[in-house]
Amino acid sequence: MLELVDLSRKIDKDTYRQTFPALEIRLGEVQRAARAAGVPVLVVFEGWDAAGKGTLINRLTQALDPRGFKVHPINAPDGNERLHPWMWRYWSKLPPAGTLAIFDRSWYGRVLVSRMEKLVGKAQWEQAYQDIQEFERQLADGGAVLVKLWLHIDPKTQRKRFKQLEKNPATAWKVGKAEWKQHKRYDSWLEVVEEMLQRTSTAYAPWTIVEAVQGRFARVKVFETVIQAVEAELDRRAARPRAKPK
C-alpha cells in the first residue's frame, strides 16, 4: 500500500499562496457551522517520527476559534490511566457536540508502539483491533466526524530531518535513542503500519495518507481533508428528512 504513495508530490509557492488562505477561511467557517449543528469532530494525527505532526497541528489550530477545540497530546498512560480499561483515556477526551478534538497520536498506539516495543502481548493488540473498530463505529453512529491522518515520509527524509533537529539546540531534545531505533527498523515498522491501515480503514472511518515530504503539500491536503469531512456530515444532516410536527 504505502510503497505506491507518491512522495514526490509538491505544490509550488505561487499556487500555495493562491490556495492556502482560502482554506484557512473555509476551515473557520466549517468549524462555526459544526458548532451550530452540534457536530463533534475528531482529527487524529498519526505518522512517522519527524513527519511533521506537531507543525501541522499548530498550523491547523491557527485557523480555528480557540474556544471550540482542544489538542490532546498522547503519551504513555500514567498511573491513574492504568487503573482503567485501556480505551478509557480516549473516551474521556471525546469532544462535546459542536466542538473539535485534535489527537497528537491516539488509540492506535496500542497496535503500533505497544506492539512493536512488546509492551503488550499478541492477544492484547489483536483484541485492540476489535476495540478500535467498535469505538469508531459508535462514534460514527453517533454523528461524529472522524478524520484519521497518516503522515507518510520515506526513511531518507526521516534521517535528514533527524539530523536537522539534532543540529538545533532548541529541537535536539526531540531526537533520542527511541527515534533512531525506530528509524533503523523502518521496514519492520512499515509492515505493522500497513497492517494497521488495512484493518482499520473503513467506510465510516477511513484513513487519509498525507504525503508529508513537502510541508506546503501536506498543509493543503490536511486542511482540505478536514474541511471536506466536516462539510460532508453537515450536508448529510441538512438532507435528513425533518420530523413532521404532531
N, C-alpha and C positions, 0 to 999 in steps of 0.2 A: 504493500500500500504506500508507505512513505517514500519508498525508492522512486515512485512515479511523480512525486511532488517536484515541481519546477522551482527550485530555489533561486533561480536567476531573475525572477520576476521583479521588475522595478517600475518606479514612477519618476519621471523627470521633474525637475524643480518647477518648471512653469506649469505643468499640469497639476502638480501638488498645490501650488499657490492658488490656482483657479478652483480646485475641488475641495480642499480641506476646510476652509472657513465655512462653506455652506453645510458641511457635515456637522460641524460644531453647533451651528444654529439648529439644525434638524434634531440633533440629539437632545438639546434642551427642550425643544418642542415636544418630542415624544415622551420625555420624562414628565412634563406637565400634563400631557394627555393621559399617561398611565396613572398619574396621581388622581386625576379627575374621574377616571374609570375604575379606580380601585384595583389596578393590576399590579401584583407583586412581580418583581423582576430579579432574577439571579444571573450574574455573569461570573462564570468560572474560568479562571486563568490557570492552565497547566502548560508545561513545556520544559524544554531543556534548560539547565542552568546557563545563565548568560544569554538567554534568548530574548530578554527584554521585557519580562513580565512587569517589573516594577516601573519601568519607564512608561509603558503603555497604560498601566493603571493610573499613574499620575496624570498622563495626558487626557485620559478619559474623564477623570474627575474634574478637571479644569472646566469642562463644558457643562457640568451638572450643577444644579442647585444643591448646595451643601446640606440643606435642611432635609433633603429627601433621599440620602443614601448613606451607607456605611461600608467601610472596607474592612474585611476580616483576613488578616494575615494568619495563615495556619501553620503552626509549629508542632513539635511533638506534644502529645497530651500531657497536661500537668497532673498533679496528684488527685485533685478533685475530679477531673475528667475521667481518670482511670477507674473511678468508682462506679461509673455509669456504663450502659451499653455503648459500644464504640461509636455509633452514629449520633449519640446524644448531643455532642458538642456542635454538630451541624444542625440538628433540629432546632437547638436553642438560638441559632443565628439566622433563622429564616426571616425574611423581611415581611413586615406587616403589609397589608393591602395598600397599594399606591406608592410603595417605596422600593428602593433598589438596593441590593446587597452585592458587593463585589468580593469574590473569594480569591485571594492570592494563595494558590494551591487549595486543595479541597479534600473531600472524602476519597478521592482517587489515590491518595497516598497509601491507602490500605492495600491496593493491588499493584502499587509501583514501589515506593521506597520500602514499605514494610515487608513486601515480598522479596525484593532484591537484597535487602540487608538482613533477611531472615529474622525479622522482629516478630513475625507470626508464622505459623505453620501453614502447609498447603490447605488443610481443611478450613482454616480461618480465612485465607484470602479467596478461596473458592466460594465460601459462604458469603463473603463480602460482595461478590458479583451479584448474587441474588438480592442481597440487602440494598445495593445501589439501584438496581433496576426497579425494585418495588418503591423505593424512596422517590425516584424521579417520576415514576408513573403516577404516584399520589400527587406530586407537585403539579404535573401537567393536568391531571383530572380536576385539580382544584383551581385551575385557571392561571397558574403561574407561568411566566415566561422563563425558560431556562436556556441560557446561551453558554455553550461549552467550547472553549477555545484552546487548541493545542498549538503552541508556538514552536515552529519547527526550524531548526538550523542544522547544518552538517557539522561533523567533527572538526573540520578545518576552521570553520568560522568560530566554533566554540573555543578552540585552542587560542586563536588570535585574540578573542575578547578576554579570555582569562589573563593572557599576558598584558593586555592593555590595562585591565583592572589592577593587576599586581603592581604595575609601574606607578600608579597614582596612590599616594599615601591616604587619600580620602576614601578610596574604594578597595584598597588591598585586602581589607577585612572580609570582603565578600568571597574571596577565593582561598580555600584551605585544602586540607588533605581529602576531605569528603568530596569536594568538587573535582579535584584531579583524579580521584579514584573512579568517579562516575565517568569522567572523560575517557579514561583508559579502558573502560568496559562499555564503551558506546554501543558496540554491536550487540552485546548481551542485553543492554537496556532497550535497544531498538526492538528486539523480538518481543519483550514484555509490553512495551508501549503499543506495538501494533496489535497484539492480542487484546489489550485493554480497549483500544479504539474499535476493533471489530465487534467485541462482545457488548459494548455499551453505547454504540451509536444507533439510536432508534428513531422511528418516525416522530415520536413525541419529545425526544431529547437528543438531537443529532450533534455530532462533533463537527466543528469547523476547523480545518487545518489552515493555520496562518503562516504563510511563507515569510519568515522573520529575519532574513539576512539583511534586507534593506529596511531601515526604520520607516521611511516615508510610505512604502508599500504596506507594511504591517499596520501602521496607524490608520490608513484609509480602509483597509479590509476590516479591521476590528470595529471601527465606527459604523461602517456600512452593515456589518453583520448584526450588531446590536440594534441599530435603527430598524432594519428590516424585520427582525424577530418581534420587536415590540409592536410595530405597525401591523404585522400580520395578526397578532392577537387582538389588537384594537378593531381591526376590520372584521374579524370573526365575531366579536361581541356586538358590533354595530349591525351585523347581518342576522343576528339571532332574533327570531320572532318574539315580539313583545306579548306578554300575557294580557289577555283581554280583561278589562275591568268587570267585576261581578255586579 
